[in-house]
Amino acid sequence: MTKATSQPLPLMMLSEFGVLTKHRLSLSVVFSSLAGYLLGAESVDIETLIYLSIGGYCMVGASNVFNQIIERKSDALMKRTANRPVVTGRVSVQHAFILGMILTLLGLYLLFIINPITSLFAAISIFLYTSIYTPLKQVTPLSVFIGALPGAIPFMLGWVAASGDFSIEPGTLFMIQFFWQFPHFWALGWWLYDDYEKGGFFMLPTGKRNQPTALQIVLYSIWTVVISIIPVLGFTGRLFLSPVSGIIVMLLGFMLIYFAILLYKNRDEQAAKNLMLASVSYITLIQIVFVVDKIFRVWI
């Protein structure tokens, strides 16, 4: 592979920042954090929203930068990642590491300004993602379980930023996003199985695109939906969902389960891709439903 000349750090930050931080993924994580904040806040503080947005992006972006440094050799073997900046040499490992450290320190500082526990959870997230999940991806399918832990933090992190403590409400938000990640990432792992295999990554629970894997995807989809409607029952403190919104979440859940069943039935790449896209729609839409429900119940 012919490597491009590495750019000076300032130029690299401008031209490759979005790719290194995986800006689409990072923005979706920020969206989850902001949704959690709006659910937990008794009154909205714009300054806190700004710190949470920038600090959250920095932390997720840093995780993605470190991930691309660690996996640069494997990324070079896969079609969808072969053109990443560190792989091609457009950005040196040293410059990428400097960027990752800057984002980490800035993110921790901004989140600490909100409150220490928010910064602590963010630190735990970046540690689990880079130091445990990323190395385990080439060792065991259980890496998805480890990766689901930092992946579930953003939704509940917003509530913690609003309240300053961890209780049943952010715990419920954590569990919703935790269980959701299994059908999401297993669908992604099924869809891109051949590419992941080239990179030596083990993403599916059985290691293969087979019926037991498809069955687990269906079961975890069901669990995701069940946990998502628990707030309707009034057992989750200030985190409450009205019956009407509960029905909407349930209908969205039927969509998720439907696509999971289609994957179980067809067991092909197209069905896996459809489920992956449906899972992204599901988590985004239910977060919107939760926030809008609160607005109508409390703020209007």
Backbone torsions as a table, in degrees:
resi	resn	phi	psi	omega
1	MET	NA	129.4	176.6
2	THR	-81.0	126.9	-176.7
3	LYS	-100.9	137.9	178.1
4	ALA	-77.3	159.0	177.1
5	THR	-68.1	131.4	-179.7
6	SER	-68.1	137.3	-178.3
7	GLN	-84.2	156.5	169.8
8	PRO	-60.1	151.9	-174.0
9	LEU	-54.5	-47.4	-178.7
10	PRO	-59.3	-42.4	179.6
11	LEU	-67.8	-39.6	179.2
12	MET	-61.0	-41.6	-178.2
13	MET	-62.8	-31.9	179.7
14	LEU	-78.4	-45.6	-171.8
15	SER	-84.8	-29.3	-174.2
16	GLU	-118.4	4.2	-174.7
17	PHE	-57.4	-47.2	-177.1
18	GLY	-62.8	-38.8	-179.5
19	VAL	-70.9	-44.7	-178.1
20	LEU	-63.6	-38.3	-178.3
21	THR	-90.9	0.1	-177.1
22	LYS	49.9	68.6	-166.8
23	HIS	-59.4	-34.2	179.2
24	ARG	-65.3	-45.9	177.6
25	LEU	-63.1	-45.0	-178.1
26	SER	-63.1	-40.0	178.9
27	LEU	-67.8	-35.0	177.4
28	SER	-66.8	-34.5	177.2
29	VAL	-68.6	-41.9	176.8
30	VAL	-60.5	-40.8	177.5
31	PHE	-57.3	-44.5	178.7
32	SER	-61.8	-42.4	179.9
33	SER	-63.9	-42.3	179.8
34	LEU	-66.1	-37.7	176.5
35	ALA	-61.8	-44.0	177.8
36	GLY	-62.5	-38.6	178.5
37	TYR	-63.9	-46.0	-179.4
38	LEU	-63.2	-31.4	177.2
39	LEU	-71.5	-35.7	-175.3
40	GLY	-91.5	-17.6	-174.4
41	ALA	-81.0	133.3	173.0
42	GLU	-80.6	-28.2	171.7
43	SER	-146.6	141.9	-174.0
44	VAL	-83.9	128.1	176.5
45	ASP	-108.4	114.0	-175.2
46	ILE	-61.4	-38.6	-179.7
47	GLU	-62.0	-41.2	177.9
48	THR	-64.6	-40.6	178.0
49	LEU	-59.7	-40.9	179.9
50	ILE	-66.2	-46.7	179.2
51	TYR	-61.8	-41.8	-179.2
52	LEU	-65.5	-41.0	-179.1
53	SER	-65.7	-51.5	-177.3
54	ILE	-70.1	-45.2	180.0
55	GLY	-63.3	-41.5	178.5
56	GLY	-64.2	-42.5	178.6
57	TYR	-62.8	-42.2	-179.5
58	CYS	-60.2	-43.3	-177.1
59	MET	-68.0	-45.2	178.5
60	VAL	-66.9	-42.0	178.6
61	GLY	-61.0	-40.4	178.3
62	ALA	-62.8	-43.2	178.1
63	SER	-58.6	-41.7	-179.4
64	ASN	-69.0	-36.1	177.2
65	VAL	-64.1	-49.4	179.8
66	PHE	-62.5	-36.9	177.9
67	ASN	-60.1	-42.5	-178.7
68	GLN	-71.2	-27.7	175.0
69	ILE	-69.5	-47.8	-176.6
70	ILE	-65.8	-38.3	-173.0
71	GLU	-99.5	17.6	-172.9
72	ARG	-60.6	-36.5	-179.4
73	LYS	-71.8	-40.4	177.7
74	SER	-69.7	-39.2	179.2
75	ASP	-59.2	-33.4	-178.8
76	ALA	-65.7	-19.7	-177.6
77	LEU	-89.9	-12.3	-174.3
78	MET	-108.5	139.7	-175.3
79	LYS	-60.5	-44.1	-173.4
80	ARG	-75.8	-12.9	-177.9
81	THR	-120.6	-1.4	-173.1
82	ALA	-65.3	-18.7	-177.7
83	ASN	-102.8	14.2	178.5
84	ARG	-65.6	152.3	-172.2
85	PRO	-57.7	-42.1	-178.1
86	VAL	-72.0	-34.7	179.6
87	VAL	-63.6	-47.2	-175.8
88	THR	-79.1	-16.4	-177.9
89	GLY	92.0	2.7	176.1
90	ARG	-62.5	-28.1	175.2
91	VAL	-127.9	130.1	179.4
92	SER	-75.9	159.5	176.5
93	VAL	-60.0	-40.5	-179.0
94	GLN	-62.2	-46.7	-179.6
95	HIS	-66.5	-39.1	178.0
96	ALA	-63.6	-40.3	179.7
97	PHE	-65.1	-41.5	177.7
98	ILE	-60.0	-44.9	178.3
99	LEU	-61.2	-43.5	179.4
100	GLY	-60.5	-41.3	179.9
101	MET	-68.3	-40.4	177.8
102	ILE	-60.8	-46.1	179.6
103	LEU	-63.9	-39.8	179.5
104	THR	-62.3	-50.7	-176.7
105	LEU	-66.7	-40.9	178.9
106	LEU	-66.0	-42.5	180.0
107	GLY	-63.4	-45.9	179.2
108	LEU	-62.0	-40.3	-179.8
109	TYR	-63.9	-48.0	-178.2
110	LEU	-64.3	-39.7	179.6
111	LEU	-73.2	-29.9	176.4
112	PHE	-66.6	-33.9	176.9
113	ILE	-60.0	-37.3	177.9
114	ILE	-64.0	-59.2	170.7
115	ASN	-172.2	153.7	-174.7
116	PRO	-60.4	-36.7	-175.7
117	ILE	-68.0	-32.3	175.7
118	THR	-63.7	-44.4	178.0
119	SER	-64.6	-37.7	180.0
120	LEU	-63.4	-46.9	180.0
121	PHE	-63.7	-36.5	178.0
122	ALA	-65.3	-40.3	178.5
123	ALA	-64.3	-42.0	177.7
124	ILE	-61.4	-40.4	-179.0
125	SER	-61.6	-49.4	-177.3
126	ILE	-68.0	-33.6	177.3
127	PHE	-65.7	-48.5	-178.8
128	LEU	-62.3	-41.1	-176.0
129	TYR	-67.8	-47.1	-173.2
130	THR	-86.3	-35.8	-172.0
131	SER	-94.2	-21.6	-177.1
132	ILE	-120.3	-56.6	-176.8
133	TYR	-61.0	-50.7	-175.8
134	THR	-59.6	-48.7	177.9
135	PRO	-64.7	-33.7	-176.7
136	LEU	-73.1	-16.6	-178.3
137	LYS	-59.6	-26.1	179.5
138	GLN	-99.9	10.5	-177.1
139	VAL	-117.5	-45.5	-172.9
140	THR	-152.5	147.1	174.4
141	PRO	-63.6	-17.0	177.7
142	LEU	-65.3	-10.1	177.4
143	SER	-58.8	-31.2	179.6
144	VAL	-63.0	-37.6	176.9
145	PHE	-62.9	-45.0	178.6
146	ILE	-64.9	-42.6	-179.7
147	GLY	-65.3	-26.5	179.0
148	ALA	-68.6	-22.5	179.9
149	LEU	-68.3	-57.5	176.5
150	PRO	-66.2	-30.4	179.6
151	GLY	-67.3	-22.2	-179.5
152	ALA	-90.0	-8.2	-175.0
153	ILE	-71.6	-38.8	-172.4
154	PRO	-54.8	-45.5	-177.9
155	PHE	-60.1	-45.9	-179.0
156	MET	-78.1	-22.5	-179.5
157	LEU	-62.8	-36.9	178.3
158	GLY	-61.7	-41.0	178.2
159	TRP	-64.7	-42.7	178.3
160	VAL	-61.7	-38.1	177.3
161	ALA	-63.5	-33.6	-179.1
162	ALA	-80.0	-35.3	-172.7
163	SER	-102.6	-26.4	-178.7
164	GLY	82.6	6.5	177.0
165	ASP	-149.4	169.2	179.4
166	PHE	-111.2	124.7	-178.6
167	SER	-145.5	-162.5	-174.4
168	ILE	-63.6	-31.9	-178.4
169	GLU	-65.5	-56.8	177.0
170	PRO	-65.3	-27.8	176.4
171	GLY	-62.6	-39.8	177.7
172	THR	-66.6	-43.2	177.5
173	LEU	-60.7	-38.9	177.5
174	PHE	-61.0	-45.4	-176.9
175	MET	-67.3	-35.6	177.8
176	ILE	-59.5	-51.0	-176.5
177	GLN	-74.7	-25.8	177.7
178	PHE	-64.7	-53.8	-177.4
179	PHE	-68.9	-31.6	179.7
180	TRP	-60.8	-31.9	-174.1
181	GLN	-67.6	-24.2	-178.3
182	PHE	-68.3	-53.7	175.6
183	PRO	-62.9	-32.2	-179.0
184	HIS	-66.1	-53.1	-175.5
185	PHE	-76.4	-31.2	175.8
186	TRP	-68.7	-35.7	175.0
187	ALA	-64.5	-42.0	177.3
188	LEU	-63.9	-42.7	179.2
189	GLY	-64.2	-34.7	177.3
190	TRP	-69.5	-47.4	-178.5
191	TRP	-59.8	-45.3	-175.9
192	LEU	-103.4	28.5	-174.0
193	TYR	-54.3	-47.8	-176.4
194	ASP	-62.9	-40.3	179.6
195	ASP	-68.4	-43.7	177.5
196	TYR	-61.3	-37.2	-179.8
197	GLU	-63.6	-38.5	177.0
198	LYS	-60.8	-36.9	-179.4
199	GLY	-84.0	-5.4	178.9
200	GLY	80.2	26.5	-178.5
201	PHE	-98.7	138.0	179.1
202	PHE	-110.6	101.9	-172.3
203	MET	-109.7	-24.7	-176.8
204	LEU	-89.8	146.1	-172.6
205	PRO	-60.8	-32.8	177.6
206	THR	-99.9	-4.3	-176.9
207	GLY	84.1	-4.0	-177.2
208	LYS	-136.7	158.4	173.5
209	ARG	-85.5	84.0	-175.5
210	ASN	-136.0	-178.5	-176.5
211	GLN	-63.3	-43.5	178.0
212	PRO	-58.8	-39.1	176.5
213	THR	-63.7	-46.1	179.7
214	ALA	-61.8	-38.1	178.7
215	LEU	-64.5	-42.2	178.2
216	GLN	-63.6	-35.8	177.7
217	ILE	-62.8	-42.0	177.7
218	VAL	-63.0	-46.4	-177.1
219	LEU	-63.8	-42.5	179.5
220	TYR	-70.9	-28.8	174.1
221	SER	-64.7	-42.0	178.7
222	ILE	-63.6	-45.0	178.5
223	TRP	-60.9	-39.0	178.5
224	THR	-59.1	-45.8	-179.1
225	VAL	-67.1	-41.8	-180.0
226	VAL	-59.8	-47.5	-179.2
227	ILE	-66.5	-32.6	-178.6
228	SER	-65.4	-27.5	-177.6
229	ILE	-100.5	-0.7	178.0
230	ILE	-57.4	-37.6	178.9
231	PRO	-58.0	-19.1	176.6
232	VAL	-63.1	-30.2	-174.7
233	LEU	-77.3	-11.3	177.2
234	GLY	80.6	19.0	-179.3
235	PHE	-95.5	2.9	-170.7
236	THR	-117.5	41.2	174.3
237	GLY	61.0	-130.8	-178.8
238	ARG	-75.4	-11.6	176.8
239	LEU	-84.1	102.4	-176.0
240	PHE	-130.4	148.3	179.4
241	LEU	-128.7	127.4	-179.5
242	SER	-67.7	157.2	179.3
243	PRO	-56.2	-39.4	-179.9
244	VAL	-63.0	-46.6	178.7
245	SER	-67.2	-32.5	176.3
246	GLY	-61.4	-39.3	177.6
247	ILE	-65.1	-40.3	178.5
248	ILE	-62.7	-44.5	178.3
249	VAL	-62.2	-38.9	179.0
250	MET	-64.0	-42.4	178.8
251	LEU	-63.4	-41.3	175.3
252	LEU	-63.3	-35.4	177.6
253	GLY	-65.5	-38.6	176.4
254	PHE	-60.0	-36.9	176.9
255	MET	-61.4	-46.6	-179.7
256	LEU	-60.9	-47.8	-178.6
257	ILE	-64.8	-38.2	179.1
258	TYR	-58.0	-47.4	-179.6
259	PHE	-69.6	-30.2	175.4
260	ALA	-66.9	-40.0	178.0
261	ILE	-66.3	-37.9	176.5
262	LEU	-61.2	-38.0	176.8
263	LEU	-66.1	-40.8	177.9
264	TYR	-61.2	-38.4	-178.3
265	LYS	-75.0	-46.8	-172.9
266	ASN	-92.1	-36.7	179.5
267	ARG	50.9	53.1	176.8
268	ASP	-131.8	172.3	-175.2
269	GLU	-65.7	-37.9	-178.5
270	GLN	-64.7	-41.3	178.1
271	ALA	-64.6	-37.6	177.9
272	ALA	-66.2	-41.9	178.2
273	LYS	-63.4	-42.6	179.0
274	ASN	-62.3	-40.9	178.5
275	LEU	-66.2	-40.7	178.7
276	MET	-59.3	-46.2	179.1
277	LEU	-66.1	-38.7	178.1
278	ALA	-64.5	-36.4	-179.6
279	SER	-67.8	-38.1	176.8
280	VAL	-64.0	-43.5	177.9
281	SER	-62.6	-40.6	-177.6
282	TYR	-61.1	-53.8	-174.9
283	ILE	-66.0	-35.8	178.8
284	THR	-67.2	-46.4	-176.1
285	LEU	-69.2	-39.0	-179.4
286	ILE	-69.9	-31.2	175.4
287	GLN	-64.8	-39.7	176.1
288	ILE	-64.4	-42.7	179.5
289	VAL	-61.1	-44.4	179.2
290	PHE	-59.3	-45.1	-177.5
291	VAL	-68.9	-46.3	179.7
292	VAL	-62.3	-38.7	177.9
293	ASP	-59.7	-42.8	178.7
294	LYS	-66.3	-40.3	179.9
295	ILE	-58.2	-45.3	-178.7
296	PHE	-70.6	-32.5	-177.9
297	ARG	-82.0	-33.7	-169.3
298	VAL	-115.9	-44.0	-169.4
299	TRP	-90.5	-15.7	-178.7
300	ILE	-103.5	NA	NA
